[in-house]
Amino acid sequence: MEFQDYYKTLGVPRTATPAEIKKAYRKLARENHPDTRPSDAKAEQRFKAINEANAVLTDAEKRKRYDALGKDWDKYAAATGGAGGPGDPFGPGGPFAGFARGGGEGGGGVRYEFRTSGGESAGFSDFFRMMFGGGAEGATQRGRAGTAAAAGGQSIEDLLASMGASSMGGSGGSASRAAPARPRAVEAEADLSLEEAFHGTSRIVEIEGKRLEVTIPRGVDTGSRIKLSGKGGGGRDLVVATRVRPHPTFTRRGADLEREVPITLREALLGAEVPVATLKGRVLLNVPAGTQAGRTFRLTGQGMPRFNATGSGDLYVRVRVVLPGPLDEDARAAATRFLDLVDQPDPQAT
């Protein structure tokens, strides 16, 4: 049986505090949990080793015993014929008497049993059983990080809190449940036109060989995120991030839209009702007589639907006056007579 450096397994120094050990354990357990790496046998072995190291280093008596023997554990095992044999250093009169042995009636030990997806089970290492007497036979952890039990009163709720395990103290103890750790969500991206974002649409996302239709609600913008709980495969959530492409006519500002509309000189001078295309359909814009180029009109409620809210934004229409083309002699003479009649201040005057 090979000596296992539990400190090295958790990546902490031998002087690490309980808080530092707990922090290191939680980080490594999340990274190597079988649910996050379902087909990685090495990750599952690391997960078992991490839990074994944590079970020892977070138990004050086990840690003292482990620190006292260290790499010399095999010498005691060879001299005594194994834990509990004649001359047992942890037995009465031994140099480490007073340290509780795991398992049996001595209590205080913890034994975990991990079951893989194929049903294969494996307990703690032979090194652990030799070092600490095998642990309590009745205490098991099932379902990768499902149910943990401790004999002799030590709670493992804290040991596996980040993995969402439930704890049972001794035999016949009461059970308490902690919220299971959520595996990392699967992310996908949906590329949309502005019209699709306005009316709502759907996209087909392929997850682990399965095609899933995702409904894109109205009003999404670039960076909007749509969460589908449990649809990412393996119990994971699916998060679809949307990206809305630029539009040739409309400029988007949140839920508001902007666009430009050309009008004739007659419409600007005399006023008119000008048709304007919106994403809802065509509306008539009332252009007053004497409208200046660049004037902006607000069409209430003609903007984008608000994502995950009620109502819509507004559409801002900026008019651009288009002048007539080259004038013939008659048109030029008529324009001159008209302009002579118009009292127009010099726009460049200060």
Phi, psi and omega in degrees: 000133186270137177298136179247122178274098183295327178295318178294323179301319180271352179071036180235156176285165181293343179267009185300142177280162176305323179294320179292324178294315180299317180298315180295319180298313182300319180297312182291324180294320178296318184292330187247008181299134183302332180292331179273344178225070189298336184247015184255098182295325180294322178297323179293322177294319177297322180299317178296316181295322179296316180294322179295315179298318181294320181298329180278311188286343177264357175258115187303317182290317179295321181295320178299316180297315181295316180294326182291318183272313180054227182288350181273006182302325185290333179293319178292321180296318181292322183285332186252356182075024179108169182298135177092354181281183179301138180074019180304121182296343179262356180276180180303130179085350180286163183295340181244025176299143181106339173277124182293138178271142177288146174086174179058210181274351179293333177066171174094347181272160178230130177236133178249147172232125181255131178249127178278175181297336179273001177092355181288137181242151178210132181273195176294168185291161176300325178300316179298314183294323178290321184288322189238013171083013171096345178080175181278123186295332185275354186259123182223157169245127185243156174068046178067298176218044188270287186236128179240146179227147179235130175266147177085008170098351180285128180276133173254010176301319181288328182296321185244026183301319183289342180265359176076030181279156172257150186248147173225128181266122176061209178256133179076012180286166179279150182256142175231141184254140173247155182295131181293145178293136181274127176293159183297137183288152173272133184246143176221164181237139177242123179264124188232154168276165178296324178297320178294321178294329180287313186269343189087152183201197177214160178222150175262123178245133180261120180237116178051046177082358179251140181265127183236128177273124182250126178277126178261114183287165180293146172090001180297153179231174175300125182097352176294146183235130181246120184256130175242105185296130174072008183262005183268006182084140180065027180080004181275158176276155174249127178241120179255118176264134184259149174227123182259124182290150175300149182251143182290339183250316187258140171250132184260136173230086185069240178268354180267153177238153176229145174205164178249143179231124177280141175228158181278168177296320178301314181296323179290320183282316188259347183086154181186169170259115187253126177290137180231128177278129173241175177288346175272334186147190182272138174231163178259128178260123179277107180264114181292155175299141179080020179292131180275151176299138178092356178294143182247133178248144181254122176255103186295134175075008181262012178269208183277147170299147180278127182291127180058031178207173180266160176085178181224161174281190183247162175249127179254119184252121178254126184271146176235120183277125179257120181280156177297163178284194179305138183262142172279183186297318181294317180293324179293318179296320180293320179295322179296315179298320181296313184292332176292333181276342185272130177266092183249120178296153178289115181293343181268354180290141181270000000 
